[in-house]
Each structure stands twice: as C-alpha cells, then as structure tokens.
Amino acid sequence: MVKHIILWTLKDMSAEEKERVKAGIKEGLEGLQGKIPGMIDIKVNSTGRLETSTVDLMLDSTFESREALATYSQHPAHVEVADTKVRPFTASRACLDYEV
C-alpha cells in the first residue's frame, strides 16, 4: 500500500472565504472515493486545527500501489477537482508519499 499525504496553505482571504474553500476542497476530494481504481481511502482534515499548525488543511489518502497513485494523479475526476477547487486557492503544497 502507498500513503499519499498533502499539506496545503491557502492564499490570503477572509476567514469566511477560507472556511468555504476548505469545505469545497474536502467535498471535492472525498467525493472521489469509489471513483478511482486502486484508491483505498481518502480524507481531508480541514477543521480542528490548533494554533500551533503551520498549514491550513491536509489530505490523507491510501492507494493499493504506486501504480494506483499514478492513476489517481492523472484521473480526469481528480484533475477536475484539483484544477477547480484546490489549485486556484492554495499558496503552497507539500507532499509525502510512502509505502506501508
């Protein structure tokens, strides 16, 4: 199995807009569950963030294999969510992929 963890910092925006954007990212990415071959689990943590945090939200996803992760990255449903709900609103992105 492969874990795919992403940490994002959002662009400068009002607190209300930030909450709306985080909800849209969560809805969009978690909505991919069951639509992409080889995806085992996908969750977005966008609430409950402590003051000590240095990022705004996290994607925690699990795939059957490296190949399944590669399929996800190019899958049209994922690309659409990334292009419409994630990339336009994020200032930075960090990724950690590892085998478990």
N, C-alpha and C positions, 0 to 999 in steps of 0.2 A: 504494500500500500504506500501511497505518497500523500503527505500533507502539503497543502498549499496555503500559506498564511500571508495576508496582505495587511499592511497598516497604512492608513491614509491620514493626511492632514488636509482639511478643507481650506479653500480660499477664504479671504476675509469677506464676511457677510454678517447680516444681523443674526441675533440668536434665534429668532423665529424662522428665518430662511434656513439656517443651519439645521434646525430640527426637521424641517420639511425635506431638505436634501438627504439627510441621514435616513429618514423614513423611506424615501424613494429608492435609495441605494439598497437598503435592506429588502424591501419588497421586490425589487427587480432581480437581485442576485438570488435570494432564497426562492424566488419563483422559478428558477432554473432546475430545481430539484425534480428528478424524474424525466427531464427533457434531454439530458446529455449522457450518452453511453459511457459507462465506466465511472460516473460520479457516484460516490457512496453517500456523502453528506455535504451540506453547505449551510453555514450560519454566518450572520453578520451581527456583531456586537456593536450596538450604537447607543446604548443607554447605560446608566450606572457608572459612568466614567468618573474616577476620582481626580481630585485637583492635582495630584502628582503625575498624571498622564501627560504625555507629550504629543499624542496623536488624537484624532477625533473618533476614528472607528476602525474596526478590524474584521477582516474576512477570515474565517476558519473553515477550510474545505478539505475533503478527503477523497482520493481517487484510487481506483484499483491498481493503477500502474503509471509509469512515466508516460506511456503512450496515451492513456486516458486523459492525463493532464494536458498533453499536447492537443488532443482532440478538443477539449474544453476551451483552450485558449483561442482556437480558430473557429469554433462553432458559431454559426450565424446568430443564434439566440444570445449567446454570451457577448459577442461583439456588439450587438444592438444595445444591450444593457450598458456595457462599458462606454459606448460612444454617446449615449443619451442621458444616462443617469449618474455616471461616475466621472469620467474624464473632464467634462466641462466644469466641474465643481471642485476638483482636487488640486491642491498646490504641490503636494509631494506624495510619493508612494514608496514603500519599502516592501520587499518580497522575501520570504524564506520558504523554500521548497526542500523537503527532506523525506527520506524513506523511513517507514516504521515497520 
